[in-house]
Amino acid sequence: MDTEAGIVITAIALLGIGAQWLSWWLKLPAILLLLLIGIVAGPVTGLIEPDELFQDLLFPVVSLGVAVILFEGSLTLRLEDVKGLGGAIRNLVTVGALINWLIISAATRFLLETPWGIALLFGALVTVTGPTVIVPMLRTVRPNAKISNILRWEGIIIDPLGALLAVLVFDFLVSRQEGHTVLVLGRTCLVGGIFGTVGALALGNVLRRHLMPEYLHNVATLSVVLGVFATSNTISHESGLIAVTLMGVFLANMKNVSVEDILDFKESLTILLISGLFIVLAARLDFSALESLGLGAFWLLAVVLFVARPLSVWVSTAGSNLTWREKALLSWIAPRGIVAAAVSALFALRLEQLGDENARLLVSLTFAVILGTVIIQSATARRLAAWLKVSEPDPLGILIVGGNPVARAIGKTLLAHGFRVVLADYSWLNTSAARMDGIKTYFGNATSEHADRHLDLVGIGRLLAMSLRPAANELAAVRFRPEFGSNSVYVLETETESTSQKRTLTTPLRAPRLFGEDVTQAKLAGLLSEGAEIRSTSLTENFSFDAYRELYGADAIPLFSLDAKKKLRVFTAEKTLQPASGWTVIALLPKEAVERAEKDRAARGQ
């Protein structure tokens, strides 16, 4: 039996990661494939029976997993980011969330005749959208920047706030069953708040003062989170989720405490937890509970889609500069995701232990809303955006991976020519220097789960991988090739690559090499340090590209060209461009060539 359990658990892990991988290739929310696998393996075939597999460990395993998921989500909530957001976003995560909660709760109570406690808890659970389902949908729908930013930030912020609301409602519901509601709820919130605050202050001070070696930061943080959760729950039942959620928020907003490495580790762990948990939880779904509700479940989904969300959006955006078309698309896109599913399952397990006969219904309803919103909105949102004429035009922007001087110089040049440029780098000095040049930046790893949530790729359709680390460039090329296309992903070679025997290898995954056969990161950096400049030159009937090459010879390194329609074309080692009259050539000119360019410009009267 132990051997069989080990095989099943291993299979769950492999299926979960496989689903994550496939969803990445298909550009679909991973939650769809994970739920599908769980449903097929559980209710349909009976291959996985979580209650029998985990027995008494099911609730502790799920509760610890949810604790880590909530901590990771709250760790992304920076109050300074919230302050800089527009009124529409603040209203959506406050007034809008309240409207959603009340309308859905009332509909659940009267359409399905559930007790008010379950109705209020379900309403709180499905107020959460979440970036893990929003971001993949936005990349497919491609609404304009205004809509995209509102939806993305709403998902990021409502993730921890909605979870906290659901935890408070759950604690209130449990406290009613234990008697002395106000006293029990107050004690739960107080204990959770104290442990969350103390845990954040203790861990934050250790990290700030460098009292622990860096290689222990991630494991120590995980241990502290689980310790805070378990200890808080021991002193006051159901207070642990409040503690870890508040701990994440406090830690994320402490001064001089870097949580980026911790967040990267937690993202990796969360992916594994989510992949396994979703399959296990979906395998416990009770379709008979939904069938017993009849058409009531469909009417409830209709209220979620056509009443609660539109009303919350129109009230929250009243007085904003959004057009009715933009408000209409905002009203339609609100898929529910990971937090709703994971937390609902945990609450249901606890309510089952307390003997609540409606516990299983809570999970079935939540998963039904998740599937309904994700499938329906994913299938229709792109066409609706096109019909409303709020789609983003062709993505002409550029993502630059790497913040070194070469990458910054090229980013600044492209920005000057009117292209949207986003520069991603893990160095704070590099990203700060890029921001000083007016370039929009992302501080972190562009291929991380955090980047999937926070890296704004609206209008971006091309990658220039220019990091000093070859592995980072290769990973970025593989990551963004399915999204941008193989003809829009380029890599600048480093000196190590150019002298390596690997250069002779050709593979289908190899990205085109930027700017020419012998052009490397070191070569460009050396020229820039010696006074070379990136110059733009217009070609005419009397001054062709051949004349341009004759004037500058091998000194000029052509980088890009803009055709007559201002479309950006990239010089690569694999493809030779022949710019024509009316085009603009952007090249790196050594100091001597710059002087010749000035003389030529003066001679041509420009």
PADOKE-542161 format. One record per residue (C-alpha): chain; x, y, z; residue in three letters; residue number from 1. Coordinates in steps of 0.001 Angstrom, whole numbers. Each point is the difference from the previous one (the first is absolute). Layout:
<pts>
   chaine        xx        yy        zz   residu   num
        A         X         Y         Z      ALA   NUM
...
</pts>
This chain:
<pts>
   chaine        xx        yy        zz   residu   num
        A         0         0         0      MET     1
        A      2843      2377       843      ASP     2
        A      1653      -768     -3345      THR     3
        A     -3261       630     -1852      GLU     4
        A      -464      3323      1806      ALA     5
        A      3519      1058      -946      GLY     6
        A      -673      -822     -3645      ILE     7
        A     -3264      1955        11      VAL     8
        A      1583      3066      1648      ILE     9
        A      2873       -97     -2501      THR    10
        A     -2483      -265     -2860      ALA    11
        A     -1913      3007      1350      ILE    12
        A      3206      2056        81      ALA    13
        A       972     -1009     -3543      LEU    14
        A     -3486       651     -1372      LEU    15
        A       -93      3378      1726      GLY    16
        A      3311      1192     -1438      ILE    17
        A      -965     -1429     -3387      GLY    18
        A     -3220      2012        97      ALA    19
        A      1926      3159       900      GLN    20
        A      2386      -590     -2900      TRP    21
        A     -2775      -700     -2506      LEU    22
        A     -1963      3049      1097      SER    23
        A      3106      2120      -560      TRP    24
        A       270     -1226     -3582      TRP    25
        A     -3731       380      -672      LEU    26
        A      -146      3422      1721      LYS    27
        A     -2904     -1180      2154      LEU    28
        A      -536       431      3740      PRO    29
        A      1580     -3036      1675      ALA    30
        A     -3028      -322      2244      ILE    31
        A     -2061     -1365     -2904      LEU    32
        A      2280     -2934      -719      LEU    33
        A       589      -712      3702      LEU    34
        A     -3727      -132       698      LEU    35
        A      -599     -2152     -3067      LEU    36
        A      2647     -2517      1117      ILE    37
        A     -1420       -66      3529      GLY    38
        A     -3570      -507     -1183      ILE    39
        A       985     -2809     -2378      VAL    40
        A      2203     -1684      2613      ALA    41
        A     -2571       408      2784      GLY    42
        A     -3770        89      -613      PRO    43
        A       190     -1380     -3574      VAL    44
        A      2389     -2967       317      THR    45
        A       571      -340      3753      GLY    46
        A      3753      -429      -470      LEU    47
        A       726      2537      2755      ILE    48
        A     -1967       -42      3259      GLU    49
        A      1544      2761      2158      PRO    50
        A     -1855      -942      3202      ASP    51
        A      1258     -3552      -194      GLU    52
        A      3471      1024     -1188      LEU    53
        A       752      2579      2713      PHE    54
        A     -2542     -1053      2653      GLN    55
        A       543      2094      3160      ASP    56
        A      2838      1939     -1648      LEU    57
        A     -2238      1545     -2674      LEU    58
        A     -1036      3042      2041      PHE    59
        A      3512       787      1351      PRO    60
        A      1558      -367     -3466      VAL    61
        A     -2576      2248     -1655      VAL    62
        A        96      2576      2805      SER    63
        A      3803       302       -76      LEU    64
        A       -61       287     -3790      GLY    65
        A     -2633      2741        95      VAL    66
        A      2003      1826      2684      ALA    67
        A      3047       144     -2300      VAL    68
        A     -2153      1088     -2969      ILE    69
        A     -1589      2847      1995      LEU    70
        A      3366      1121      1360      PHE    71
        A      1504        64     -3495      GLU    72
        A     -2959      1975     -1324      GLY    73
        A        85      2559      2818      SER    74
        A      3767       365      -430      LEU    75
        A      -676      1723     -3339      THR    76
        A     -2229      2719      1485      LEU    77
        A      2117      3144       268      ARG    78
        A     -1939      2922      1412      LEU    79
        A      2145      2515     -1879      GLU    80
        A     -1219     -1546     -3252      ASP    81
        A     -3605       246      1135      VAL    82
        A       398      3701       819      LYS    83
        A      1099       751     -3525      GLY    84
        A     -2979     -1687     -1636      LEU    85
        A     -3011      1728     -1429      GLY    86
        A     -3295       411      1765      GLY    87
        A     -1678     -2613     -2209      ALA    88
        A      2324     -2752      1246      ILE    89
        A      -335      1024      3652      ARG    90
        A     -3782        52      -370      ASN    91
        A       -73     -3412     -1662      LEU    92
        A      1902     -1683      2849      VAL    93
        A     -2064      1741      2692      THR    94
        A     -3482      1173     -1012      VAL    95
        A      -102     -2368     -2966      GLY    96
        A      1024     -2988      2118      ALA    97
        A     -2671       872      2572      LEU    98
        A     -2696       227     -2701      ILE    99
        A      1113     -3329     -1485      ASN   100
        A       -56     -1647      3411      TRP   101
        A     -3457      1219       981      LEU   102
        A     -1690      -707     -3349      ILE   103
        A      1465     -3484      -395      ILE   104
        A      -741      -848      3639      SER   105
        A     -3617      1090      -338      ALA   106
        A      -411     -1901     -3279      ALA   107
        A      1455     -3140      1583      THR   108
        A     -2344       295      2968      ARG   109
        A     -3212       492     -2001      PHE   110
        A       708     -1991     -3185      LEU   111
        A      1424     -3065      1726      LEU   112
        A     -1638       403      3427      GLU   113
        A      3308      -496      1794      THR   114
        A       542      1275      3548      PRO   115
        A      1194      3606       248      TRP   116
        A      3335     -1088      1437      GLY   117
        A       898     -2184     -3010      ILE   118
        A     -1376      2637     -2393      ALA   119
        A      2149      2772      1507      LEU   120
        A      3068     -2245        23      LEU   121
        A      -509     -1005     -3636      PHE   122
        A      -514      3638      -993      GLY   123
        A      3255       974      1693      ALA   124
        A      1918     -2817     -1690      LEU   125
        A     -1015       933     -3532      VAL   126
        A       849      3692       325      THR   127
        A      3615     -1031      -717      VAL   128
        A      1129        40     -3650      THR   129
        A      3777      -435       259      GLY   130
        A      2892       699     -2385      PRO   131
        A       622     -3670      -831      THR   132
        A     -3170       -69     -2113      VAL   133
        A      -149      3683      -973      ILE   134
        A      3479       259     -1548      VAL   135
        A      -317     -2912     -2483      PRO   136
        A     -3401      1326     -1059      MET   137
        A      1329      3530      -533      LEU   138
        A      2770     -1304     -2231      ARG   139
        A     -2607     -1699     -2166      THR   140
        A     -2616      2772        24      VAL   141
        A      2540      2857      -277      ARG   142
        A     -2247      2880      1179      PRO   143
        A      1399      3523        27      ASN   144
        A      2512      1030      2634      ALA   145
        A     -2578      1722      2206      LYS   146
        A     -2218     -3076       295      ILE   147
        A      2948     -2369       323      SER   148
        A      1599      1939      2855      ASN   149
        A     -3280       253      1905      ILE   150
        A      -723     -3728      -285      LEU   151
        A      3566     -1024       797      ARG   152
        A       281      2179      3111      TRP   153
        A     -3491      -939      1153      GLU   154
        A      1004     -3668      -130      GLY   155
        A      3249       605      1891      ILE   156
        A     -1599      2038      2790      ILE   157
        A     -3285     -1855       400      ILE   158
        A      1902     -3291       380      ASP   159
        A      1096       579      3626      PRO   160
        A     -2845      2384       896      LEU   161
        A     -2700     -2370     -1223      GLY   162
        A      1656     -2916      1752      ALA   163
        A        71      1989      3242      LEU   164
        A     -3705       811      -376      LEU   165
        A      -790     -3685      -545      ALA   166
        A      2065      -984      3059      VAL   167
        A     -1835      2536      2176      LEU   168
        A     -3402     -1230     -1192      VAL   169
        A      1062     -3596       615      PHE   170
        A      1241       826      3488      ASP   171
        A     -3309      1714       707      PHE   172
        A     -1897     -3046     -1248      LEU   173
        A      2061     -2394      2153      VAL   174
        A      -247      2274      3038      SER   175
        A     -3805      -133      -231      ARG   176
        A       138     -3765       337      GLN   177
        A      2274       294      3035      GLU   178
        A     -2190      2629      1714      GLY   179
        A       817      3552      1168      HIS   180
        A       453      1129     -3622      THR   181
        A      1459      3456       587      VAL   182
        A      2391     -1199      2703      LEU   183
        A      1262     -2978     -2024      VAL   184
        A       360      2011     -3212      LEU   185
        A      1805      2788      1833      GLY   186
        A      2384     -2452      1605      ARG   187
        A       686     -1673     -3356      THR   188
        A       779      3301     -1717      CYS   189
        A      2099      1225      2942      LEU   190
        A      2103     -3149       213      VAL   191
        A       471      -127     -3767      GLY   192
        A       955      3665      -109      GLY   193
        A      2506      -329      2841      ILE   194
        A      1731     -3077     -1418      PHE   195
        A        45      1428     -3523      GLY   196
        A      1525      3273      1210      THR   197
        A      2535     -1611      2322      VAL   198
        A       998     -2543     -2654      GLY   199
        A       535      2724     -2618      ALA   200
        A      1989      2242      2387      LEU   201
        A      2215     -2850      1192      ALA   202
        A       744     -1365     -3449      LEU   203
        A       338      3476     -1504      GLY   204
        A      2583      1062      2570      ASN   205
        A      2028     -3163      -560      VAL   206
        A         2       639     -3765      LEU   207
        A       703      3725       332      ARG   208
        A      2977      -483      2337      ARG   209
        A      1409     -2919     -2006      HIS   210
        A        42     -2220      3085      LEU   211
        A      -508     -3077     -2138      MET   212
        A      1907     -1192     -3082      PRO   213
        A     -1888       548     -3247      GLU   214
        A      -192     -3687      -877      TYR   215
        A     -2225      -511      3067      LEU   216
        A     -2396      2893      -697      HIS   217
        A     -2491     -1959     -2078      ASN   218
        A      -185     -3109      2169      VAL   219
        A       -59      2082      3187      ALA   220
        A     -2853      2116     -1315      THR   221
        A     -2023     -3083      -884      LEU   222
        A       649     -1451      3460      SER   223
        A     -1024      3235      1718      VAL   224
        A     -3190       255     -2076      VAL   225
        A     -1028     -3548       862      LEU   226
        A       989       557      3628      GLY   227
        A     -2063      3183       275      VAL   228
        A     -2963     -1715     -1650      PHE   229
        A       100     -3058      2245      ALA   230
        A       645      1906      3239      THR   231
        A     -2721      2554      -683      SER   232
        A     -2493     -2775      -781      ASN   233
        A       959     -1823      3180      THR   234
        A      -759      3016      2187      ILE   235
        A     -3148      1030     -1885      SER   236
        A     -1697     -2221     -2573      HIS   237
        A       -86      1333     -3584      GLU   238
        A      2262      2984       779      SER   239
        A      2981     -1387     -1948      GLY   240
        A     -1173      1170     -3425      LEU   241
        A      -431      3553      1301      ILE   242
        A      3481      -188      1509      ALA   243
        A      1821     -1106     -3166      VAL   244
        A     -1931      2421     -2226      THR   245
        A       814      2980      2211      LEU   246
        A      3582     -1234       411      MET   247
        A       482        80     -3764      GLY   248
        A     -1446      3510      -329      VAL   249
        A      2130      1378      2863      PHE   250
        A      3167     -1672     -1282      LEU   251
        A      -540      1297     -3532      ALA   252
        A      -259      3570      1278      ASN   253
        A      2869        58      2498      MET   254
        A      2756      2459      -878      LYS   255
        A      3423     -1301     -1025      ASN   256
        A     -1224     -3591      -136      VAL   257
        A       442     -1705     -3371      SER   258
        A     -2532     -2739      -622      VAL   259
        A       713      -606     -3697      GLU   260
        A      2028     -3192       513      ASP   261
        A     -2532     -1267      2530      ILE   262
        A     -2802       775     -2419      LEU   263
        A      1724     -1913     -2799      ASP   264
        A       361     -3025      2286      PHE   265
        A     -3595       265      1185      LYS   266
        A     -1210       236     -3610      GLU   267
        A      1753     -3249      -871      SER   268
        A     -1384     -1692      3099      LEU   269
        A     -3460      1441      -635      THR   270
        A       -29     -1374     -3545      ILE   271
        A       681     -3485      1365      LEU   272
        A     -2591       383      2760      LEU   273
        A     -2652      1399     -2328      ILE   274
        A       600     -2708     -2589      SER   275
        A      -408     -2778      2543      GLY   276
        A     -2761      1599      2041      LEU   277
        A     -2217       757     -2962      PHE   278
        A        88     -3548     -1283      ILE   279
        A      -712     -1349      3489      VAL   280
        A     -2775      2504       679      LEU   281
        A     -1635      -456     -3395      ALA   282
        A        62     -3748       603      ALA   283
        A     -2243       567      3065      ARG   284
        A     -2684      1877     -1942      LEU   285
        A     -3528     -1225       639      ASP   286
        A     -1995       491     -3196      PHE   287
        A     -3097     -1452      1597      SER   288
        A      -130      3046      2281      ALA   289
        A      -120      2287     -3034      LEU   290
        A     -2518     -2178     -1793      GLU   291
        A     -2313       244      2993      SER   292
        A       -81      3778      -440      LEU   293
        A     -1414      -245     -3508      GLY   294
        A      -174      3244     -1965      LEU   295
        A       748      2010      3120      GLY   296
        A      3745      -427      -535      ALA   297
        A      -259      1346     -3562      PHE   298
        A     -2052      2986      1146      TRP   299
        A      2617       698      2659      LEU   300
        A      2770       -22     -2639      LEU   301
        A     -2111      2389     -2069      ALA   302
        A      -242      2378      2969      VAL   303
        A      3791      -157       438      VAL   304
        A       603       765     -3694      LEU   305
        A     -2784      2401      -909      PHE   306
        A     -1009      1758      3226      VAL   307
        A      2648        59      2737      ALA   308
        A      3082       750     -2128      ARG   309
        A     -1556      2628     -2312      PRO   310
        A     -1615      1841      2907      LEU   311
        A      3242        36      2013      SER   312
        A      1961      1286     -3011      VAL   313
        A     -2408      2775      -957      TRP   314
        A      -305      1214      3587      VAL   315
        A      3784      -185       572      SER   316
        A       854      1855     -3220      THR   317
        A     -2615      2739       301      ALA   318
        A      1639      3346      -710      GLY   319
        A      3127     -1564     -1536      SER   320
        A      1336       708     -3484      ASN   321
        A      -930     -3489     -1205      LEU   322
        A     -2313      -206     -3009      THR   323
        A     -3138     -2118        37      TRP   324
        A      1760     -2463     -2297      ARG   325
        A      2874      -422      2450      GLU   326
        A     -2419      -395      2904      LYS   327
        A     -1903     -2658     -1951      ALA   328
        A      3123     -2127      -505      LEU   329
        A      1026       486      3647      LEU   330
        A     -3469     -1226       965      SER   331
        A       479     -3203     -1944      TRP   332
        A      3506     -1059      1047      ILE   333
        A       174     -1316      3577      ALA   334
        A      1058     -3662        49      PRO   335
        A       297     -1616      3408      ARG   336
        A      3137     -1926       806      GLY   337
        A      2391     -1709      2320      ILE   338
        A      -684      1667      3338      VAL   339
        A     -3758      -552      -268      ALA   340
        A       419     -3707      -738      ALA   341
        A      2685      -730      2583      ALA   342
        A     -1593      1940      2857      VAL   343
        A     -3493     -1330      -703      SER   344
        A      1292     -3580       205      ALA   345
        A      1754       687      3295      LEU   346
        A     -3113      1605      1485      PHE   347
        A     -2139     -2886     -1214      ALA   348
        A      2271     -2546      1685      LEU   349
        A      -231      1897      3279      ARG   350
        A     -3775       379      -256      LEU   351
        A      -309     -3733      -702      GLU   352
        A      1875      -655      3237      GLN   353
        A     -2525      2244      1768      LEU   354
        A     -2866     -1972     -1522      GLY   355
        A     -1282      2615     -2462      ASP   356
        A     -2011     -1822     -2668      GLU   357
        A       465      2847     -2516      ASN   358
        A      3796      -197        41      ALA   359
        A       424     -2005     -3230      ARG   360
        A     -2439      2312     -1766      LEU   361
        A      2356      2913       719      LEU   362
        A      2838     -1606     -1980      VAL   363
        A     -2226     -1112     -2877      SER   364
        A     -1488      3479      -401      LEU   365
        A      3398      1688       136      THR   366
        A      1501     -2326     -2613      PHE   367
        A     -3083       422     -2195      ALA   368
        A       424      3789        55      VAL   369
        A      3722      -357      -727      ILE   370
        A      -617     -2249     -3002      LEU   371
        A     -2911      2094     -1222      GLY   372
        A      1761      3357       170      THR   373
        A      3335     -1227     -1392      VAL   374
        A     -1452     -2005     -2900      ILE   375
        A     -2746      2424     -1035      ILE   376
        A      2070      3148       321      GLN   377
        A      3104     -1505     -1614      SER   378
        A     -2070     -1084     -3005      ALA   379
        A     -1785      3318      -513      THR   380
        A      2123      2851      1403      ALA   381
        A      2267       425     -3041      ARG   382
        A     -2909       298     -2420      ARG   383
        A     -1790      2357      2357      LEU   384
        A      3113      2215       274      ALA   385
        A       236       128     -3800      ALA   386
        A     -3706       794      -350      TRP   387
        A       260      2751      2615      LEU   388
        A      3141      1320     -1758      LYS   389
        A      2080         3      3190      VAL   390
        A      2629     -2494     -1146      SER   391
        A      3677       861        65      GLU   392
        A      1462       651     -3483      PRO   393
        A      2765     -2216     -1346      ASP   394
        A      2608      -501      2757      PRO   395
        A      2955      2089     -1185      LEU   396
        A      1696       464      3368      GLY   397
        A      3271     -1598      1061      ILE   398
        A       933     -1969      3114      LEU   399
        A      3715       228       793      ILE   400
        A      1428     -2589      2379      VAL   401
        A      3138      1436      1575      GLY   402
        A       751      3427      1439      GLY   403
        A      3688       403      -852      ASN   404
        A      1259      3177     -1786      PRO   405
        A      -458     -1546     -3463      VAL   406
        A     -3596     -1012       717      ALA   407
        A      -796      3409      1494      ARG   408
        A      1500      1875     -2951      ALA   409
        A     -2022     -2028     -2483      ILE   410
        A     -3161       321      2101      GLY   411
        A       407      3767       187      LYS   412
        A       433       194     -3773      THR   413
        A     -3114     -2072      -712      LEU   414
        A     -1956      2061      2495      LEU   415
        A      1081      3176     -1807      ALA   416
        A     -1425     -1426     -3237      HIS   417
        A     -3431      -421      1599      GLY   418
        A        64     -3677       946      PHE   419
        A     -1270     -1255      3335      ARG   420
        A      2946     -1508      1831      VAL   421
        A        23     -2091      3178      VAL   422
        A      3367      -989      1480      LEU   423
        A       230     -2929      2435      ALA   424
        A      3030      -634      2182      ASP   425
        A       739     -1541      3405      TYR   426
        A      2480      2802       867      SER   427
        A     -1410      2953      1897      TRP   428
        A      2818      2264     -1240      LEU   429
        A      -715      -882     -3623      ASN   430
        A     -3747       498       259      THR   431
        A       495      3295      1867      SER   432
        A      2329      1244     -2743      ALA   433
        A     -2527     -1037     -2654      ALA   434
        A     -2787      1891      1763      ARG   435
        A      2225      3085        31      MET   436
        A        85      -340     -3799      ASP   437
        A     -3810       -37       -79      GLY   438
        A      -310     -3722      -697      ILE   439
        A     -2748     -1984      1699      LYS   440
        A      1570     -2790      2057      THR   441
        A      -757     -3271      1733      TYR   442
        A      2273      -904      2908      PHE   443
        A       357     -3762        45      GLY   444
        A       237     -3110     -2124      ASN   445
        A     -2072       433     -3178      ALA   446
        A      -665     -3746      -189      THR   447
        A     -1264      -424      3574      SER   448
        A     -3548      -593      1205      GLU   449
        A       171      3440      1595      HIS   450
        A       655      1494     -3439      ALA   451
        A     -3037     -1832     -1365      ASP   452
        A     -2051      1928      2530      ARG   453
        A      1727      3367        36      HIS   454
        A      1930       498     -3239      LEU   455
        A     -2209      2207     -2168      ASP   456
        A       259     -1317     -3575      LEU   457
        A     -2917      1955     -1435      VAL   458
        A      1068      1149     -3459      GLY   459
        A      3259     -2013       157      ILE   460
        A       690     -2353     -2888      GLY   461
        A      3775      -353      -293      ARG   462
        A      2833     -1206      2249      LEU   463
        A      3618      1162         8      LEU   464
        A      1867     -2293      2415      ALA   465
        A      3139      1970       888      MET   466
        A       939     -1202      3472      SER   467
        A      3617      -649       909      LEU   468
        A     -1065     -3514      1001      ARG   469
        A      -395     -2333     -3018      PRO   470
        A     -2309     -2322      1928      ALA   471
        A     -2370      2875       789      ALA   472
        A      -145       947     -3679      ASN   473
        A      -690     -3553     -1112      GLU   474
        A     -2699      -481      2627      LEU   475
        A     -1665      3279      -967      ALA   476
        A        45     -1009     -3666      ALA   477
        A     -1649     -3339       767      VAL   478
        A     -2510      1648      2346      ARG   479
        A     -1199      2713     -2396      PHE   480
        A       280     -1776     -3356      ARG   481
        A     -3519     -1530       236      PRO   482
        A     -1407      3382       997      GLU   483
        A      1792      2327     -2438      PHE   484
        A       815     -2424     -2815      GLY   485
        A      3333     -1447     -1122      SER   486
        A       667      2973     -2306      ASN   487
        A      -310      2510      2839      SER   488
        A      2476     -1435      2519      VAL   489
        A      3683       995      -224      TYR   490
        A      3115      -625      2084      VAL   491
        A      3197      2036       267      LEU   492
        A      2997     -2290       374      GLU   493
        A      2427       347      2874      THR   494
        A      3734      -346      -404      GLU   495
        A      -150     -3469      1574      THR   496
        A     -2493     -1243     -2569      GLU   497
        A      1868      1420     -2966      SER   498
        A      3185     -1890       887      THR   499
        A     -1760     -3217       936      SER   500
        A      -289     -3086     -2165      GLN   501
        A     -3752       117       733      LYS   502
        A      -219      2798     -2508      ARG   503
        A       290     -2530     -2813      THR   504
        A     -3071     -1880      1166      LEU   505
        A     -3368       707     -1562      THR   506
        A     -3250      -887      1679      THR   507
        A     -3635       860      -699      PRO   508
        A       -56      1962      3257      LEU   509
        A      2962      2238      -816      ARG   510
        A     -1064      3640      -259      ALA   511
        A      1373      2354     -2683      PRO   512
        A      3201      1782      1092      ARG   513
        A      -284      3743       263      LEU   514
        A      1834      2447     -2265      PHE   515
        A      2382     -2294     -1885      GLY   516
        A      2332     -2963       -70      GLU   517
        A      2820      1439      2085      ASP   518
        A     -1974      2385      2192      VAL   519
        A       139      -800      3698      THR   520
        A     -1001      1632      3257      GLN   521
        A      3652       732       813      ALA   522
        A       670      1572     -3394      LYS   523
        A     -2932      2402       264      LEU   524
        A       827       866      3621      ALA   525
        A      3599       742      -937      GLY   526
        A     -1018      2302     -2844      LEU   527
        A     -2458      1896      2193      LEU   528
        A      2639       495      2681      SER   529
        A      2342      1452     -2638      GLU   530
        A     -2501      2637     -1065      GLY   531
        A     -2058     -1802     -2640      ALA   532
        A     -3576      1225      -495      GLU   533
        A     -3215     -1455     -1367      ILE   534
        A     -1021      2198     -2950      ARG   535
        A     -2998        -8     -2343      SER   536
        A       497       790     -3682      THR   537
        A     -2709       504     -2634      SER   538
        A       496     -1560     -3416      LEU   539
        A     -1016      1806     -3191      THR   540
        A       166      -559     -3737      GLU   541
        A      3353      1774        -7      ASN   542
        A      1297     -1664      3166      PHE   543
        A      -687     -3728      -160      SER   544
        A       946     -2715      2449      PHE   545
        A      2962      -896     -2207      ASP   546
        A      1167      3608       229      ALA   547
        A      -519      -155      3757      TYR   548
        A      2211     -3101       286      ARG   549
        A      2568      1550     -2292      GLU   550
        A       164      3094      2209      LEU   551
        A       355     -1860      3295      TYR   552
        A      1365     -3332     -1184      GLY   553
        A       452     -2690      2623      ALA   554
        A       100      2598      2788      ASP   555
        A     -3780       281       194      ALA   556
        A     -1959     -2803      1625      ILE   557
        A     -3591       142     -1295      PRO   558
        A     -2453      -836      2767      LEU   559
        A     -3475       730     -1336      PHE   560
        A     -1764      1639     -2886      SER   561
        A     -3358      1695      -283      LEU   562
        A     -1784      -467     -3302      ASP   563
        A     -2211      2574     -1690      ALA   564
        A     -2919     -1053      2242      LYS   565
        A      2186       333      3133      LYS   566
        A        32     -3764       530      LYS   567
        A      3029     -1139      1994      LEU   568
        A      2308     -2505     -1666      ARG   569
        A      2930     -1661      1771      VAL   570
        A      3444      -728     -1437      PHE   571
        A      1046     -3551       891      THR   572
        A      2753     -2435      -884      ALA   573
        A     -2542     -2223     -1749      GLU   574
        A     -1742      2610     -2149      LYS   575
        A      1447      2798     -2134      THR   576
        A     -2124      3119      -325      LEU   577
        A       167      2333     -2976      GLN   578
        A     -1616      3281      1110      PRO   579
        A     -1483      2085     -2796      ALA   580
        A      -641      3663      -624      SER   581
        A     -2228      1511      2670      GLY   582
        A      1291     -2386      2653      TRP   583
        A      1951       954      3115      THR   584
        A      3111     -1911      1051      VAL   585
        A       820      -162      3732      ILE   586
        A      3621      -961       563      ALA   587
        A      2762       130      2585      LEU   588
        A      2726      2303     -1325      LEU   589
        A      3494        90      1540      PRO   590
        A      1359      3395       956      LYS   591
        A      1802       474     -3328      GLU   592
        A     -3109      -984     -1937      ALA   593
        A     -2080      2456      2040      VAL   594
        A      2303      2780     -1109      GLU   595
        A      -380     -1100     -3628      ARG   596
        A     -3769       -94       477      ALA   597
        A         5      3596      1226      GLU   598
        A      2053      1121     -3006      LYS   599
        A     -2265     -1929     -2389      ASP   600
        A     -3121      1419      1626      ARG   601
        A      1396      3515      -377      ALA   602
        A       947      -659     -3625      ALA   603
        A     -3527     -1219      -795      ARG   604
        A     -1497      2995      1781      GLY   605
        A     -1804     -1999      2680      GLN   606
</pts>
